[in-house]
Amino acid sequence: MAPSDLHAWDVSPEEAVRIQSELRRQLKLVWDGRVVHTVAGVDVSIASERAHCAVVVLRFPELIPLESALGEAPLVFPYIPGLLAFREGPAVLAAWQSLRILPDVILFDGQGIAHPRGVGIASQMGLWLERPTIGVAKSRLYGRHGPVPPEPGGYAELFDEQASDRPIGVALRTRRGANPLYVSPGHMIDLGHAVSLTLACCAGYRLPEPIRWAHRVAGGEKLPAQNVRQDRLF
């Protein structure tokens, strides 16, 4: 299934900012009540002037890997914080187009609306893929929050720096002693469901299982024997 075309990728940084500002108005930050049977994690790395993406689909709630797909694309955009989707998005689309199992929810290693313009990679790619997406970032890009409780599942709301009463995500503790993750809705999901689904995808590690599996597959690891499909495109 080919995603809808929203915008060009090879644009200037100024044009990219303008595009993101327009895309922000298209986001739907509500949950439609769908039953979640599958979740996916996305990992993107850069090597030899190319972006490489791994997508792994897992059965939910068992978190059993079902399918993996890899894709790559040449870099057409420089590294600029806040504009990573323009650098990594084409590789995500390349991997996505080879999937047979289209997941119900996608977790991205990056930001959702916890972003200066409210459109991190999880939000921007959610619009492209027309799927509920969640941003699960290892570090804070934007927003402010108070202390995070030490126990797993504890969180502190992350507030918009320009609108102090509006939460845009949470700093979420997923493992005792580990730094929190920054979870925010991407597209087609609200904050409450983004947090609960992220926690439901955790299995004792700091990172949720879909993203952990995407990292592992990107590094060359194979899925267990019960997987449906593994495609290596690069």
C-alpha positions in Angstrom: 0.0 0.0 0.0 1.6 3.2 -1.1 1.3 6.2 1.2 -0.3 9.4 0.1 2.1 12.1 -1.2 2.0 15.1 1.1 5.1 17.2 0.1 8.5 17.0 -1.5 11.5 15.9 0.5 14.3 17.8 -1.3 13.4 21.3 0.0 15.3 24.1 1.7 15.2 24.3 5.5 13.0 27.4 5.3 10.5 25.5 3.1 10.6 22.5 5.5 9.6 24.8 8.4 6.7 26.1 6.3 5.6 22.6 5.4 5.6 21.5 9.0 3.6 24.5 10.1 1.0 23.5 7.5 1.0 19.9 8.5 0.4 20.7 12.1 -3.1 21.8 11.2 -3.8 18.4 9.7 -3.0 16.3 12.7 -5.8 14.5 14.5 -4.9 14.0 18.2 -7.9 11.8 19.1 -8.2 8.0 19.4 -10.8 6.3 17.2 -11.3 3.3 19.6 -9.8 0.8 17.2 -8.8 -2.6 18.7 -5.0 -3.0 18.6 -3.7 -6.3 17.3 -0.3 -5.3 16.0 2.2 -2.6 16.8 5.4 -1.6 15.0 8.7 0.0 15.9 10.8 2.2 13.5 14.5 2.7 13.7 16.5 4.9 11.2 20.3 5.2 11.0 22.6 7.1 8.7 25.6 5.6 6.9 27.5 6.3 3.7 25.2 9.3 2.8 22.1 7.1 2.9 19.4 6.7 5.4 18.6 3.1 6.5 15.3 2.2 8.1 14.1 -1.0 9.9 10.4 -1.6 10.7 9.4 -4.5 12.9 5.7 -5.5 13.4 4.8 -7.3 16.6 1.6 -9.0 17.7 -0.1 -7.1 20.6 -0.3 -7.5 23.5 1.9 -10.6 23.4 4.8 -8.5 21.8 5.8 -11.4 19.5 7.7 -10.2 16.4 5.8 -11.1 13.2 7.5 -9.3 10.3 10.4 -7.1 9.5 11.3 -4.9 6.6 14.3 -2.8 5.7 14.6 0.1 3.3 17.0 2.8 2.3 17.1 6.1 0.6 19.8 8.7 -0.4 20.1 11.7 1.9 18.5 14.8 0.4 18.3 17.0 3.5 21.0 18.1 6.0 20.9 17.3 9.7 18.9 20.0 11.4 17.2 19.3 14.8 13.5 19.5 14.5 13.5 18.6 10.8 14.6 15.0 11.0 11.6 13.7 9.1 12.9 15.4 5.9 16.2 13.5 6.3 14.8 10.1 7.4 11.3 10.0 6.0 12.1 8.6 2.5 13.8 5.6 4.0 10.8 5.0 6.3 8.5 5.0 3.2 10.9 2.6 1.4 10.6 0.0 4.3 6.9 0.6 4.8 6.1 -0.2 1.2 7.4 -3.8 1.5 5.4 -4.7 4.6 2.6 -7.2 4.3 1.2 -6.6 7.8 0.3 -3.0 8.2 0.4 -2.3 12.0 -2.4 -0.7 13.9 -0.1 1.6 15.8 3.5 2.7 15.1 6.1 3.7 17.7 8.9 6.0 16.4 12.3 6.6 18.0 11.7 10.4 17.9 9.3 13.1 18.8 5.5 13.4 18.2 4.0 16.8 19.0 6.6 17.5 21.7 8.3 19.6 19.1 8.8 23.4 18.5 6.2 23.4 15.7 4.2 20.4 17.0 5.3 18.1 14.2 8.1 15.7 15.0 8.9 12.7 12.9 6.2 10.5 14.5 3.6 13.2 13.6 4.9 13.9 10.1 5.2 10.2 9.2 1.8 9.5 10.7 0.3 11.8 8.2 2.1 10.1 5.4 1.3 6.6 6.6 -2.3 7.4 7.7 -1.8 5.3 10.9 -1.8 6.2 14.6 1.7 7.0 15.6 3.6 7.7 18.9 6.8 9.6 19.5 9.1 7.8 21.9 12.3 9.9 22.2 15.3 9.2 24.4 15.9 12.9 25.0 13.9 16.1 25.3 13.7 18.4 22.3 11.0 20.8 23.5 8.8 21.4 26.5 9.3 21.6 30.3 8.4 19.2 33.1 8.8 18.6 36.8 10.5 15.7 38.6 9.7 12.2 37.2 8.7 9.6 39.9 11.3 6.8 40.2 9.0 3.8 39.8 8.3 2.3 36.3 5.1 3.8 34.9 5.7 7.1 36.8 5.6 10.2 34.6 5.6 14.0 34.7 3.6 16.0 32.2 5.6 17.8 29.5 4.2 21.3 28.9 4.3 23.5 25.8 6.9 26.2 26.4 4.5 28.8 24.8 1.3 27.6 26.4 2.1 26.7 30.0 -1.3 24.9 30.7 -1.2 22.6 27.6 0.5 19.2 28.0 2.1 17.9 24.8 3.6 14.7 26.2 5.1 13.1 29.3 8.5 12.3 30.6 7.9 8.6 31.3 9.9 6.3 33.5 9.9 2.8 32.0 12.5 1.2 34.1 13.7 2.0 37.6 17.1 3.7 37.5 16.9 4.5 33.8 16.4 8.0 32.4 12.8 8.8 31.3 11.6 8.6 27.8 9.7 11.5 26.2 6.4 10.2 24.9 4.0 12.3 22.9 1.1 11.7 20.4 2.1 11.6 16.8 -1.1 11.4 14.7 -4.5 9.8 15.2 -4.0 9.2 18.9 -4.4 11.2 22.2 -1.9 11.6 25.0 -3.5 9.1 27.3 -3.5 6.3 24.8 0.0 7.1 23.7 1.3 6.7 27.2 -0.8 3.5 28.0 0.2 1.8 24.7 3.9 2.7 25.2 3.8 1.2 28.7 2.0 -1.9 27.4 4.9 -2.4 24.9 7.6 -2.3 27.6 9.0 -5.6 28.9 11.5 -4.6 31.6 13.8 -2.5 29.4 14.0 1.2 29.0 12.8 1.1 25.4 9.5 -0.4 24.3 9.8 -3.8 22.5 8.8 -2.6 19.0 11.7 0.0 19.0 14.1 -2.5 20.6 13.3 -5.0 17.9 13.8 -2.4 15.2 17.2 -1.5 16.6 18.1 -5.2 16.7 17.0 -5.9 13.1 18.7 -2.8 11.9 21.9 -4.3 13.4 21.5 -7.5 11.4 19.6 -9.7 13.9 16.9 -12.1 12.6 13.5 -12.4 14.0 12.6 -15.6 15.9 11.3 -18.6 14.0 7.7 -17.7 14.4 8.1 -14.5 12.3 6.0 -14.2 9.2 8.5 -12.4 6.9 11.9 -10.9 6.9 13.0 -8.8 3.9 16.5 -7.3 3.5 16.4 -4.5 1.0 20.0 -3.3 1.5 
